[in-house]
Amino acid sequence: MSDAVLAAYRDSIDNIDAALIYMLAERFKITQAVGAHKAEHGLPPADVDREARQIERLRALAAGAKLDPEFSEKFYASSSRK
C-alpha cells in the first residue's frame, strides 16, 4: 500500500470521525432536552418499554451493518437514559 493510498484512507477516517462527533453532540443536546421536557411535565425519567424496543432495534441495525450488536447496546446504555 502506497503512502498516498494510506493517506486517503486516513483522510476518510478523519472525515467520518468528525461527522460522528457532530452527530453525537446533536444527539446529546436532544437527549438533554428530552430530560428537561420530562422534568417540566412530571413525566417519569425512564421508559422501560421504549428502552427495550430501542435496544432491540439497535441490535438489529448493528447486525445488518455487520457491527457487533453488543456494541450498539453498550452505546445506547451509555448515551441515553432519557
N, C-alpha and C positions, 0 to 999 in steps of 0.2 A: 504494500500500500504506500503510495507516494505521500509526501508531506502535504501536497495540495488536496488530495482526497481526504486525508485525516483532518485538515483544517476545515474543509467543507462540512464534514460530519460534525465537528465540534461547533461550528457556527450554527448548524441546525439545532443541536442540543441546547446551545445558549438561547436561541430564539424560543424554543419550547419551554425552557426553564422560565424565561421572562413572562411568557403567556400564562404559565401555571401560577406564578406569583401574583399576577394581576387578577386572575380568576379567583384564587384563594382569598385575596384581600376583599374582593367584592362579595364573596360568599360569607366571609366573617362579618362584614357590615350588615348583611341581610339577616344572619342568624342573631346578631345583637338587636336588630330592630324587632325581630320576632319575639325575643325575650322581653323587650320593653313593652311591646304591644300586649303580651300575655299578662305582664305585671299590671299594666294600666287597666286592663279589663277583667282582672281577677280570674284569669284562666290558669289552669294547672301548668306548672313548668314543664312537665313531661307528658308525652302522649305515647304510651307504651305500644298501642296498636300501630300507630304510624311508624314508630321506630322499627318495629318488627317488619312491616311492609317495606320500609326503606332498605333495611339490611338485605332482605330477600331480593329486592330489585337490584341493588348494587352488586350483590354476589353474582346474579345472573348476567349483568352487564360486564362484570370483570371476566367471567368465564367466556363470554362471547368475544371479548377482546384479548383472550389468551393471557390474562393477568390473574395472578393468584387471588381467588375470592377472599381469602383471609386478609389480604392487604386492604381490599375495599371495605371490609367490615371494621378493621382497625382504624382506617381513615375516618370512617363515619363516626365511630365511637369517640375519636379524639377531636373531631372538628364540629360536632353539632349535637348539642343537648338542649335544643330549643323546641 
